Amino acid sequence: MPLTILKNLDLDDVATGEQTGTVGEPTVAAAGKKFFVTGNWFASMSADSGASWNLVDPFTELPPVAGGFCCDQLALHSRSKKPWIWILQYSSANDTNVLRVAVSATAESGSWRWWDFTPGMLNPAWKKFWLDYPDISESNGAIWLTSNVFDANDKWKRAVVLKLTTATMVGGGPLSFNHWSTNQHGSLRLAQGAGDTMYFGAQNGTAGVRVFAWKDSSNTVSFWDVAVTPWSNGPYSSKGPGNVQWLSRCDDRITGAWLTGNQLGLLWTSSPVAGRPHPFIRAARINISTRKLIDEPDLWSPDHAYAYPAAAANSKGRVGITAFIGGGTLHPSHVVGVRDDSAGTWDTFIAKQGSHGPADTKWGDYLTIRRHRSRPTTWVASGFTLQGGTSRNHVEPRVVQFKA
């Protein structure tokens, strides 16, 4: 079945308050006719399937804390208890910061309540640490949140995973949670589509990945290592029209993870290797029962770079992706796609072609794609491009709903 675009929506200056950047990090959640979108440095809600948008300003919607709202945000609509969940990262004050978990039944302005997490709340020894680069997903019984942990000198110390009890999140009062951390692997990426066990992955050198498993009913985290074809972690370079660089900030952190049946998939960006002249999307699919590698369905092009992938499976088990494509004849552009296992290919579509590359050579750092809660055979994906110029005010965030 071919890829079909259902909605291809750009967010205008009213939607974003012109609070945009080329390290845009947009995320999206959708249910019914509502879309909730976040990015650097805005949030916006549509109640009419994207026909109109209302800014939900992350700087002013919730009371300030720590050093004030900073940057990273995430959006999720829970499939079980159905709250809208909004994650906000705040700046450091007194050598620590806050990750805020906000929930709402409607995603409308004025409807949010929240809980704040600091490193010192998780471990008294982490009082002069700060949290950065979060990820969010959901299992049958919990909401999962990850973050890197840095010290006051910006040195990475560990990664932490929080398991938030969904029932206490929607019921009000104290939020019940457990946490676990590792100082061996960072930038942990949570699988979309988990059941009673959350799976998450990290790089293990440049020839392997480590897969972690944490059951809803347990406080024990297990893991195993999987060898994969070696990749390259730099230097990353891709130059579009006018010789404009856009991947100077890129790295090989896992940015996409999904689960469907016994298949766990992981995606990340590799710099060029023999036979692949541009940065490309590395993929590994792993059987969680046998703990063995299934295959490596990479996405690459002889003419352009692919970068910053995210992935999710729909209710039929088909895998959709969102990513950026650029270089050569293309300015950085937003692409969505679906894996066609019968043909052994990715069916892709450029949702919006950019008109310019970034003035500061930077792009990223992550995108999201999620199953639409009310139409679970479809996906809703986030992206952005530059339109009409090179400054951050020319950034145009995008929401694409599609099926296959």
PyMOL commands that set and color helices and strands:
alter all, ss='L'
color gray80, all
select helices_A, chain A and resi 13-16+119-122+124-126+166-171+241-243+392-394
alter helices_A, ss='H'
color red, helices_A
select strands_A, chain A and resi 4-10+27-31+34-39+42-46+54-55+69-77+84-90+99-104+113-117+129-138+142-151+156-165+177-182+189-190+197-203+208-215+221-227+239-240+244-245+256-260+263-270+280-287+292-295+305-313+319-327+330-340+345-354+369-371+378-386+395-403
alter strands_A, ss='S'
color yellow, strands_A
deselect
rebuild
show_as cartoon
